């Protein structure tokens, strides 16, 4: 701990204890030892003292033992040469300061009984509320237990201006936090600044002016310990459990605004014992290692426009949005809704334009939580039926955030956006497809609301790992292309992580049922050598997703007894399929296109189809809009095999899967691939070349026909014969 902070906190505690002793001696002479003292209409005596020591302070005479305890807690002042550590003595000094301040405030009640109001509402001519009575505690304290109020900010001093004070208070209110105010800085107080700016303060607005002096800070901490005793059933005197309850359940922090005096340092040291960190706007010494607090103890020099976000981060406080602030209905009931033809106001992706979705990790200081930017045309800038390129970029930061979690968060866009009425989302990565209905736009829906939805729901669903999240939405061609380049590089790094793993070497595969809203019977089984047909999830992604959300759509599937290793069928997988498909699917084969192939939804990156005349199969990617040798375009193929059915001769798959060892291995794998669009061939050239070399056919890529050769079996057969494609000499595929 900083020697400067320790020295100041200890010095401040000495001053506060001496002040309490002086006031107590004067009160004893004036009123006598048996005079009753306490905070009116409370059952917790002087609550911090009672909670942490078990001492009941009911008379002036009872204060004597507390003052002796304060003296015993005070360490020796920090010398010029002083051994480490400073933390424990400073915390003891902080606790002594809090005990002494409760005595100071109790004596104020004795000497000035009308100084504090003690009610919920403020009259026009009065400002300071003092200790909350038990009626207020029961009414407001339960909110800290049920999560209605996630915590409180203890604001000391004053902001540089009333305008800044209003902004800080408003931001705290928007987070559903209580604001407990005390102390003054350069003759100004935060509560007085709010009143001057016309802000309504008091318990109903969660802006609580406890008192004008630093000693009134004990009303805030006293409220916390009373909540612990009242709702947490912590016994008085059990200081350890009381402090732990506050650290783990009462998400509070201290915001000193302005010059930090020795007395402020002492109060801050007291708050640290509760696990309440200090976030200051002035450049005081910092205490960054964790220990007593969840994360850092003292953070300083934070700009006023970032101080609340930084405080939430340091406290580890997650703010959950219960109602999504968008102008359309939002519910899982709308997940399967379609937006068709004349209903479309805006369309992006789906082969009509470029569309990409990408989640990337950032450091905490690079992310402004809640920021949503639309870079390019908004819905209000286009006409009915227009099409836009689109890139949705989620930038996530968190102390527990990992690169492995990026694809899991990214894949959530599919169902989270579909929950909005009038929004249809299909696909993922760089083959996403979005439609916005006319009705949604009439209600005021804009592209920015996509970001609002993602920010709110991802915080709600992934709050354990995501501390801050911002969303950038690009809708101009150049920007979208730039994002696609960066996103594809990230996709490639993710896919490469699975290299070296084999299906035989793993006893557990994973499921994915994210797309059951559009294909209720569809179940994706993902193994190390068979990525999800959407291309977004590989085996490691699913493993990470299960770790984050054990009850989510990615469940471990024990392979069980092998039914057919050549086709890729296991009894454990079959048992899971039957249950997950609601009895509609008894089995399928992971490695076959002919015998009970896997089911498909609507999100597959590619579709493979048997070409009998060529004794092989073709594959076509979603982006290719032309005709294929199967006699169908991608859209027709998708309509034929989608919906969660197994269709012999056809199968959906991911792009990366083409270059994996088990890709349709039951029929010969890559040796049977006779046609693919040139754009797909070029996209996968490096990986296809490497895979072809591994199977002893280094020039195979040049033997595979593409759309520049022909788009019918009759067109491409002479080319295959001329290049001596191996499929022509293999056993009949059907």
C-alpha positions in Angstrom: 0.0 0.0 0.0 1.2 3.5 -0.7 3.1 5.1 2.2 1.5 8.4 1.5 -2.1 6.9 1.7 -1.2 5.0 4.9 0.3 8.0 6.5 -2.6 10.3 5.6 -5.2 7.7 6.7 -3.6 7.2 10.0 -3.1 10.9 10.6 -6.8 11.5 9.6 -7.9 8.8 12.0 -6.0 10.4 14.9 -7.8 13.7 14.2 -11.2 12.1 14.0 -10.7 10.1 17.2 -9.4 13.2 19.0 -12.5 15.1 17.9 -14.8 12.4 19.1 -13.1 12.3 22.5 -13.3 16.1 22.9 -17.0 16.1 22.0 -17.7 13.2 24.3 -16.0 14.8 27.3 -18.0 18.0 26.7 -21.3 16.0 26.4 -20.5 14.1 29.6 -20.0 17.3 31.5 -23.1 18.8 30.1 -25.6 15.9 30.1 -24.2 13.2 32.4 -23.2 9.6 31.8 -26.6 8.0 31.7 -28.0 10.3 29.0 -29.5 8.2 26.1 -27.8 8.5 22.7 -28.3 6.8 19.3 -29.7 7.3 15.9 -33.5 7.9 16.2 -36.0 5.1 15.2 -33.4 2.4 14.6 -32.9 -0.9 16.3 -29.2 -1.2 15.6 -27.8 1.3 18.2 -24.7 2.8 16.4 -24.7 0.2 13.6 -21.1 0.0 12.5 -19.9 -0.3 16.1 -22.7 -2.8 16.9 -22.2 -4.9 13.7 -18.4 -5.2 14.0 -17.9 -5.3 17.8 -21.2 -6.3 19.3 -21.1 -3.3 21.6 -24.5 -1.6 22.2 -24.1 2.1 22.6 -27.2 3.3 24.4 -25.8 6.0 26.8 -22.9 8.4 26.9 -21.2 6.1 29.3 -21.3 3.3 26.7 -19.2 5.4 24.4 -16.2 5.2 26.7 -15.5 1.5 25.8 -15.8 2.4 22.1 -13.3 5.3 22.4 -10.9 2.9 24.2 -11.3 0.5 21.3 -10.6 3.3 18.8 -7.3 4.1 20.7 -6.3 0.5 20.6 -6.9 0.3 16.9 -4.8 3.4 16.1 -1.3 2.4 14.9 1.8 4.4 15.4 2.1 7.3 12.9 4.1 6.4 9.8 7.7 7.3 10.2 10.1 8.5 7.6 11.7 5.0 7.6 8.9 2.5 8.1 8.8 -1.2 7.4 6.2 -2.6 5.0 3.4 -3.5 4.9 1.2 -0.4 5.5 -2.1 -2.0 4.6 -3.2 -3.6 7.9 -2.4 -0.6 10.1 -4.1 1.8 7.7 -7.3 -0.4 7.7 -7.3 -0.5 11.5 -7.0 3.3 11.5 -9.9 3.5 9.0 -12.1 1.4 11.3 -11.2 3.5 14.3 -12.2 6.6 12.3 -15.6 5.1 11.5 -16.3 4.1 15.1 -15.3 7.6 16.2 -17.5 9.3 13.5 -20.5 7.3 14.7 -19.9 8.8 18.1 -19.6 12.3 16.6 -22.9 11.9 14.7 -24.7 10.5 17.7 -23.5 13.4 19.8 -24.8 15.8 17.0 -28.3 14.2 17.4 -28.0 14.8 21.1 -26.9 18.4 20.8 -28.8 19.4 17.7 -31.9 17.1 17.6 -33.5 19.0 14.7 -30.4 19.1 12.5 -31.3 15.9 10.5 -34.8 15.2 9.1 -34.9 11.4 9.2 -37.8 11.1 6.6 -37.9 10.0 3.0 -38.8 13.3 1.5 -37.1 16.6 1.9 -39.0 19.8 2.8 -38.0 22.9 0.8 -36.0 24.5 3.6 -34.1 21.5 4.8 -31.4 19.3 3.2 -29.7 16.7 5.4 -31.5 13.4 6.0 -29.2 11.8 8.5 -29.4 8.1 9.4 -32.2 6.1 7.7 -34.8 4.9 10.1 -35.9 1.3 10.2 -38.9 1.9 8.0 -36.7 3.2 5.3 -34.2 0.4 5.8 -36.8 -2.3 5.4 -38.3 -0.5 2.3 -35.0 0.3 0.6 -32.7 -2.3 2.0 -34.5 -5.2 0.4 -33.6 -3.7 -3.0 -30.0 -4.5 -2.3 -30.9 -8.1 -1.7 -33.2 -8.7 -4.6 -31.0 -6.8 -7.1 -33.4 -4.0 -7.8 -30.6 -1.7 -6.6 -27.3 -3.4 -7.4 -25.4 -1.1 -5.1 -24.6 2.5 -4.1 -22.0 5.2 -4.7 -20.7 7.1 -1.6 -20.0 10.5 -3.1 -17.7 12.7 -1.0 -17.2 16.4 -1.7 -18.4 18.2 -4.8 -17.9 18.1 -8.6 -16.1 20.9 -10.3 -19.5 22.3 -11.5 -23.2 21.7 -11.0 -23.4 20.5 -14.6 -20.9 17.8 -14.0 -22.6 16.9 -10.7 -25.9 16.4 -12.6 -24.2 14.2 -15.2 -22.6 12.0 -12.6 -25.8 11.7 -10.6 -27.9 11.0 -13.7 -25.6 8.3 -14.8 -25.6 6.6 -11.4 -29.5 6.8 -11.4 -29.6 5.2 -14.9 -27.6 2.3 -13.5 -30.2 2.0 -10.7 -27.6 2.8 -8.1 -28.3 4.8 -4.9 -26.1 7.9 -4.4 -25.2 8.6 -0.8 -23.7 12.1 -0.3 -21.6 13.6 2.4 -18.6 16.0 3.0 -17.6 19.2 1.3 -14.8 20.2 -1.0 -13.7 23.9 -1.1 -16.9 25.0 0.5 -19.1 23.0 -2.0 -21.2 19.9 -1.6 -22.5 17.5 -4.2 -26.1 17.6 -2.8 -26.1 21.4 -2.8 -24.9 21.4 -6.4 -27.8 19.1 -7.5 -30.4 21.3 -5.7 -29.0 24.4 -7.3 -29.4 22.7 -10.7 -33.0 21.9 -10.0 -32.6 18.2 -9.4 -35.0 16.5 -7.0 -33.2 14.7 -4.3 -34.2 12.3 -1.5 -34.9 8.6 -1.1 -37.6 8.5 -3.8 -35.0 9.6 -6.4 -32.2 7.5 -4.9 -30.1 10.7 -4.3 -29.6 10.7 -0.6 -28.0 13.8 1.1 -26.9 12.2 4.4 -25.0 15.1 5.9 -22.7 18.1 5.2 -19.5 16.7 6.9 -17.2 13.8 6.2 -18.4 12.2 9.4 -21.8 11.7 7.7 -20.2 9.0 5.6 -20.9 6.6 8.4 -24.6 6.8 7.5 -23.8 5.2 4.2 -21.6 2.4 5.6 -24.1 2.0 8.5 -26.9 1.4 6.0 -24.8 -1.4 4.5 -24.1 -3.2 7.8 -27.7 -2.8 8.8 -28.7 -4.5 5.6 -26.3 -7.3 6.3 -27.8 -7.9 9.8 -31.4 -7.4 8.8 -31.5 -9.3 5.5 -28.3 -11.4 5.6 -29.0 -12.6 9.2 -25.4 -11.7 10.2 -25.0 -11.6 13.9 -23.8 -8.5 15.7 -20.1 -8.8 16.6 -19.3 -11.2 13.7 -17.1 -8.7 12.0 -15.7 -11.1 9.5 -19.0 -12.3 8.1 -20.4 -8.8 8.1 -17.4 -7.5 6.1 -17.6 -10.5 3.7 -21.3 -10.0 3.2 -20.7 -6.4 2.2 -17.9 -7.3 -0.1 -19.9 -10.0 -1.8 -23.5 -8.7 -1.7 -23.5 -4.9 -1.3 -21.8 -3.6 -4.5 -20.8 -0.2 -3.2 -17.8 2.1 -4.0 -16.5 5.5 -2.9 -16.3 8.5 -5.2 -14.2 11.3 -3.6 -14.6 14.4 -5.7 -12.1 17.2 -5.1 -9.2 17.5 -2.6 -8.7 14.4 -0.5 -7.9 15.4 3.1 -6.4 13.2 5.8 -9.9 12.6 7.2 -11.1 11.6 3.8 -8.2 9.1 3.5 -9.2 7.7 6.9 -12.8 7.2 5.7 -11.6 5.6 2.5 -9.4 3.2 4.5 -12.5 2.3 6.5 -14.5 1.6 3.3 -11.8 -0.6 1.9 -12.3 -3.0 4.8 -15.9 -3.5 3.5 -14.5 -4.3 0.0 -15.7 -0.9 -1.2 -13.0 0.5 -3.6 -12.2 4.2 -4.0 -12.3 5.9 -7.4 -11.1 9.5 -7.3 -11.1 12.3 -9.8 -7.9 13.8 -8.4 -4.3 12.3 -8.8 -3.9 10.8 -5.4 -1.6 7.7 -4.9 -3.1 4.5 -6.2 -3.4 1.0 -4.7 -3.8 -1.3 -7.6 -3.2 -4.9 -6.4 -6.3 -6.8 -5.4 -6.8 -8.4 -1.9 -9.3 -6.8 0.4 -11.4 -5.5 -2.5 -12.4 -7.6 -5.5 -10.0 -5.8 -7.8 -8.1 -2.6 -7.3 -8.4 -0.7 -4.0 -7.7 2.9 -5.0 -7.8 4.3 -8.6 -7.3 8.0 -9.2 -7.2 10.7 -11.8 -10.3 9.4 -13.6 -12.0 11.9 -15.9 -15.6 12.7 -14.9 -17.0 11.3 -18.1 -15.4 7.9 -17.4 -15.5 7.8 -13.6 -18.8 5.8 -13.3 -17.7 3.2 -15.9 -14.4 2.8 -14.2 -16.0 2.5 -10.8 -18.3 -0.2 -12.0 -15.4 -2.1 -13.5 -13.2 -1.8 -10.4 -16.1 -2.9 -8.1 -16.9 -5.8 -10.4 -20.5 -4.6 -10.7 -22.6 -5.9 -13.5 -25.6 -3.8 -14.5 -28.4 -5.8 -16.0 -31.0 -4.3 -18.3 -34.3 -5.9 -17.6 -36.3 -4.2 -20.4 -34.6 -3.8 -23.8 -35.0 -0.2 -24.8 -36.1 -0.7 -28.5 -39.3 0.5 -30.1 -40.5 -3.0 -31.1 -41.6 -5.9 -29.0 -38.8 -8.1 -27.9 -39.3 -11.7 -27.0 -38.1 -15.2 -27.9 -41.6 -15.6 -29.3 -40.5 -13.7 -32.4 -37.4 -15.7 -33.0 -38.9 -17.8 -35.8 -40.7 -14.8 -37.5 -40.1 -14.4 -41.2 -39.9 -11.1 -43.1 -40.9 -11.7 -46.7 -41.3 -9.9 -50.0 -43.5 -6.8 -49.7 -42.8 -6.7 -45.9 -39.1 -5.8 -46.4 -37.9 -2.3 -45.7 -34.2 -3.0 -45.6 -32.2 -6.1 -46.6 -28.5 -6.7 -45.9 -26.3 -9.7 -46.8 -27.8 -13.0 -48.0 -26.0 -12.6 -51.3 -27.7 -9.3 -52.0 -24.9 -7.3 -50.3 -21.9 -7.9 -48.2 -22.6 -8.6 -44.5 -20.2 -9.7 -41.8 -20.5 -10.2 -38.0 -17.4 -10.2 -35.8 -16.6 -10.2 -32.1 -13.2 -9.1 -31.0 -11.6 -8.7 -27.6 -10.3 -5.3 -26.4 -8.6 -4.1 -23.2 -10.9 -2.4 -20.7 -9.6 1.1 -21.4 -10.4 0.7 -25.1 -14.1 0.0 -24.6 -16.8 2.5 -23.6 -19.5 0.4 -22.2 -22.9 0.9 -23.9 -21.4 2.8 -26.9 -23.3 2.1 -30.1 -22.1 3.7 -33.3 -23.6 3.6 -36.8 -20.9 4.5 -39.3 -22.6 5.1 -42.6 -26.2 5.4 -43.7 -29.0 4.8 -41.1 -32.4 3.3 -41.9 -33.7 6.9 -41.8 -31.3 7.7 -44.7 -32.7 5.1 -47.1 -35.9 4.3 -49.0 -38.2 1.4 -48.7 -36.7 -1.7 -50.3 -33.1 -0.5 -50.3 -30.2 -2.7 -49.6 -27.1 -1.9 -47.6 -23.8 -3.6 -46.9 -23.5 -4.2 -43.2 -20.8 -5.1 -40.7 -21.7 -5.6 -37.0 -18.6 -5.5 -34.8 -18.8 -6.3 -31.1 -15.9 -5.1 -29.1 -15.9 -6.9 -25.7 -13.7 -6.4 -22.6 -13.6 -8.1 -19.3 -11.2 -9.3 -16.7 -12.4 -12.9 -17.4 -12.8 -12.3 -21.2 -10.7 -14.7 -23.4 -10.1 -14.9 -27.1 -11.6 -18.3 -27.0 -15.0 -16.8 -26.0 -15.2 -14.5 -29.1 -17.0 -16.9 -31.4 -19.4 -17.9 -28.6 -20.4 -14.2 -28.1 -20.4 -13.7 -31.9 -22.8 -16.5 -32.6 -25.4 -15.1 -30.1 -26.2 -12.4 -32.6 -28.4 -14.9 -34.5 -31.0 -15.5 -31.9 -30.7 -12.2 -30.0 -31.5 -10.1 -33.0 -34.3 -12.5 -34.0 -36.0 -11.9 -30.7 -36.9 -8.4 -32.0 -40.3 -8.3 -33.7 -40.0 -7.5 -37.4 -36.3 -8.5 -37.6 -35.1 -11.6 -39.4 -31.6 -12.9 -39.1 -30.0 -15.9 -40.8 -26.4 -17.0 -41.1 -23.2 -15.9 -39.3 -19.7 -14.7 -39.9 -19.3 -13.3 -43.4 -22.5 -14.9 -44.7 -25.0 -13.3 -42.4 -28.4 -12.1 -43.7 -30.6 -9.5 -42.2 -34.1 -8.2 -43.0 -35.9 -5.3 -41.3 -39.7 -5.1 -41.8 -41.7 -2.0 -42.8 -43.7 -2.3 -39.6 -40.5 -2.2 -37.4 -39.3 0.9 -39.2 -42.7 2.5 -38.8 -42.4 2.0 -35.0 -39.0 3.7 -35.1 -36.5 0.8 -35.4 -33.1 1.8 -36.6 -29.7 0.1 -37.2 -28.5 1.5 -33.9 -31.1 -0.6 -32.1 -29.3 -3.7 -33.2 -26.4 -2.5 -31.0 -28.7 -1.6 -28.1 -30.1 -5.2 -28.2 -26.7 -6.8 -28.3 -25.3 -4.7 -25.5 -28.2 -5.3 -23.2 -28.6 -9.0 -23.8 -24.9 -9.9 -23.9 -24.4 -8.2 -20.6 -27.4 -10.1 -19.3 -26.3 -13.5 -20.6 -22.5 -13.2 -20.4 -22.1 -10.9 -17.4 -19.7 -13.3 -15.8 -17.1 -12.7 -18.5 -18.1 -9.4 -20.1 -17.5 -6.2 -18.1 -17.8 -3.7 -20.9 -19.1 -3.9 -24.4 -19.5 -1.5 -27.4 -21.0 -2.1 -30.8 -20.0 -0.6 -34.1 -22.3 -0.9 -37.1 -20.8 -0.1 -40.5 -23.1 0.4 -43.5 -20.8 1.8 -46.2 -19.2 -0.5 -48.8 -15.6 0.5 -48.1 -15.8 0.2 -44.3 -17.6 -3.2 -44.6 -14.9 -4.5 -46.9 -12.3 -3.5 -44.4 -14.1 -5.3 -41.6 -14.4 -8.4 -43.7 -10.7 -8.6 -44.3 -10.0 -8.3 -40.5 -12.8 -10.6 -39.6 -11.7 -13.4 -42.0 -8.1 -13.2 -40.5 -9.7 -13.8 -37.1 -11.8 -16.6 -38.4 -8.7 -18.3 -39.8 -6.9 -18.1 -36.5 -9.9 -19.6 -34.7 -10.2 -22.5 -37.2 -6.4 -23.2 -36.9 -6.8 -23.9 -33.2 -8.4 -27.2 -33.9 -5.6 -28.5 -36.1 -4.0 -31.8 -34.9 -7.1 -33.0 -33.0 -8.9 -36.1 -34.3 -12.4 -37.5 -33.9 -10.9 -40.8 -32.7 -8.9 -39.2 -30.0 -11.9 -37.6 -28.3 -14.6 -39.4 -26.3 -17.0 -36.4 -26.2 -18.4 -34.4 -29.0 -20.7 -31.3 -28.6 -24.1 -30.3 -29.8 -25.4 -27.1 -31.1 -29.1 -26.3 -31.2 -29.0 -22.5 -31.7 -30.9 -22.8 -35.0 -33.9 -24.8 -33.7 -36.0 -21.6 -34.0 -36.0 -22.0 -37.7 -35.4 -25.8 -37.9 -37.0 -27.3 -34.7 -35.7 -30.8 -35.4 -32.2 -29.9 -36.4 -29.3 -30.9 -34.2 -25.7 -30.2 -35.1 -23.1 -32.5 -33.7 -19.6 -31.0 -33.7 -16.5 -33.0 -33.5 -12.8 -32.1 -33.8 -12.9 -33.0 -37.5 -16.3 -31.7 -38.4 -17.0 -28.0 -37.6 -20.5 -26.8 -37.4 -22.3 -26.4 -40.7 -22.6 -22.7 -40.0 -18.8 -22.4 -39.9 -19.0 -20.4 -36.6 -18.3 -23.2 -34.1 -15.6 -25.8 -33.9 -15.2 -28.3 -31.1 -13.1 -26.0 -29.0 -15.6 -23.2 -29.4 -18.4 -25.5 -28.1 -16.3 -26.6 -25.2 -15.7 -23.0 -24.2 -19.4 -22.2 -24.7 -20.4 -25.0 -22.4 -18.0 -23.8 -19.7 -19.6 -20.3 -19.9 -23.2 -21.6 -20.0 -23.6 -25.2 -18.9 -27.3 -25.1 -19.7 -26.9 -23.5 -23.1 -27.2 -24.9 -26.7 -23.8 -26.5 -26.7 -24.0 -29.7 -24.6 -21.4 -32.4 -24.3 -22.4 -35.6 -26.1 -20.7 -38.8 -25.1 -19.9 -40.9 -28.2 -20.6 -44.2 -26.6 -20.3 -47.4 -28.4 -19.2 -47.2 -32.1 -22.0 -48.2 -34.5 -20.1 -47.6 -37.7 -16.7 -45.9 -37.7 -16.6 -45.6 -41.5 -19.9 -43.7 -41.7 -19.3 -41.8 -38.5 -22.1 -43.1 -36.2 -22.1 -43.8 -32.4 -24.8 -45.0 -30.1 -24.3 -42.1 -27.6 -24.7 -39.6 -30.4 -27.8 -41.4 -31.6 -29.4 -41.3 -28.1 -28.7 -37.6 -27.8 -30.2 -36.9 -31.3 -33.4 -38.7 -30.5 -33.9 -36.6 -27.4 -32.7 -33.2 -28.8 -34.8 -33.6 -32.0 -37.9 -34.3 -29.9 -38.1 -37.9 -31.2 -37.8 -36.9 -34.9 -34.3 -38.1 -35.5 -33.0 -41.5 -34.5 -29.6 -41.4 -36.1 -27.3 -39.8 -38.7 -23.8 -40.3 -40.0 -21.2 -37.5 -39.7 -19.1 -38.6 -42.6 -21.6 -39.6 -45.3 -23.6 -37.7 -48.0 -25.5 -40.9 -49.1 -26.4 -42.8 -46.0 -28.4 -40.9 -43.4 -26.5 -37.6 -43.8 -26.6 -35.0 -41.1 -29.5 -32.6 -41.0 -29.4 -28.9 -42.0 -31.0 -25.7 -40.8 -30.7 -22.5 -42.9 -27.3 -21.3 -41.7 -25.0 -23.6 -43.6 -22.0 -22.0 -45.3 -22.1 -24.6 -48.1 -24.2 -27.4 -49.5 -22.8 -30.5 -51.1 -24.8 -32.5 -53.6 -24.1 -35.8 -55.4 -23.4 -35.6 -59.2 -24.1 -39.2 -60.4 -22.8 -38.7 -64.0 -19.4 -37.5 -62.6 -19.3 -40.2 -59.9 -18.6 -37.5 -57.3 -20.2 -34.5 -55.6 -20.1 -30.8 -55.8 -20.3 -28.1 -53.2 -21.5 -24.5 -53.5 -21.1 -21.7 -51.0 -23.9 -19.3 -50.0 -22.3 -16.3 -51.7 -22.4 -17.9 -55.1 -25.6 -16.9 -56.8 -25.2 -18.8 -60.1 -26.4 -22.2 -61.3 -24.7 -25.3 -60.2 -24.3 -28.8 -61.9 -27.0 -30.1 -59.6 -29.5 -28.1 -61.6 -30.2 -25.9 -58.6 -28.9 -22.6 -57.2 -27.8 -22.4 -53.5 -31.2 -20.9 -52.5 -33.1 -23.7 -54.1 -30.8 -26.3 -52.5 -31.2 -24.7 -49.1 -35.0 -24.8 -49.4 -34.8 -28.4 -50.4 -32.6 -29.7 -47.5 -33.2 -27.2 -44.8 -35.6 -27.4 -41.9 -34.0 -30.2 -39.9 -34.4 -33.1 -42.3 -31.8 -35.7 -43.5 -31.7 -35.8 -47.3 -29.6 -38.5 -48.9 -27.4 -37.1 -51.7 -27.3 -33.6 -50.1 -25.6 -32.3 -47.0 -24.9 -28.9 -45.5 -21.4 -28.1 -44.2 -19.0 -25.4 -43.2 -16.3 -24.1 -45.6 -13.5 -25.1 -43.3 -14.9 -28.6 -43.1 -14.0 -29.1 -46.8 -10.3 -29.2 -45.8 -10.8 -31.4 -42.8 -9.8 -35.1 -42.9 -13.2 -36.5 -42.3 -15.1 -34.4 -44.8 -17.6 -36.9 -46.4 -14.9 -39.5 -45.8 -17.4 -42.4 -46.2 -17.6 -41.7 -50.0 -13.9 -40.9 -50.5 -13.8 -37.4 -49.2 -11.9 -34.7 -51.1 -11.1 -37.2 -53.9 -14.8 -37.1 -54.8 -15.1 -33.3 -55.0 -15.5 -32.6 -58.7 -17.0 -29.0 -58.9 -17.0 -25.9 -56.7 -17.4 -22.2 -57.5 -14.1 -20.5 -58.5 -14.6 -17.9 -55.7 -14.8 -20.7 -53.1 -11.8 -22.4 -54.7 -9.7 -19.3 -54.4 -10.8 -18.5 -50.9 -9.7 -22.0 -49.7 -6.8 -22.4 -52.1 -4.0 -22.6 -49.5 -5.8 -25.1 -47.3 -7.1 -27.2 -50.2 -3.7 -27.4 -51.7 -2.2 -28.6 -48.3 -5.0 -31.1 -47.8 -4.6 -32.4 -51.4 -0.9 -32.9 -50.9 -1.6 -34.8 -47.6 -3.7 -37.4 -49.6 -1.1 -37.7 -52.3 -2.8 -35.6 -54.9 -0.9 -32.2 -54.8 -2.5 -31.0 -58.1 -6.0 -32.0 -57.2 -7.2 -28.4 -57.0 -6.4 -28.0 -60.7 -8.5 -31.1 -61.6 -11.6 -29.8 -59.9 -14.0 -28.0 -62.2 -15.6 -24.7 -61.4 -18.1 -22.3 -62.9 -15.6 -21.0 -65.5 -15.6 -24.6 -66.9 -19.3 -25.2 -66.8 -22.5 -25.4 -64.7 -23.9 -28.7 -65.8 -22.6 -32.2 -65.5 -22.4 -32.5 -69.2 -20.3 -29.4 -69.4 -17.7 -30.4 -66.8 -17.4 -34.1 -67.5 -14.9 -33.7 -70.4 -12.8 -31.4 -68.3 -12.7 -34.0 -65.5 -11.7 -36.8 -67.9 -9.0 -34.6 -69.5 -7.5 -33.8 -66.1 -7.9 -37.4 -64.9 -10.0 -36.5 -61.9 -9.7 -39.5 -59.4 -13.5 -39.6 -58.9 -13.9 -41.1 -62.4 -12.0 -44.2 -61.5 -13.4 -44.8 -58.0 -16.2 -47.3 -57.3 -19.7 -46.0 -58.1 -20.9 -43.4 -55.6 -24.5 -44.6 -55.7 
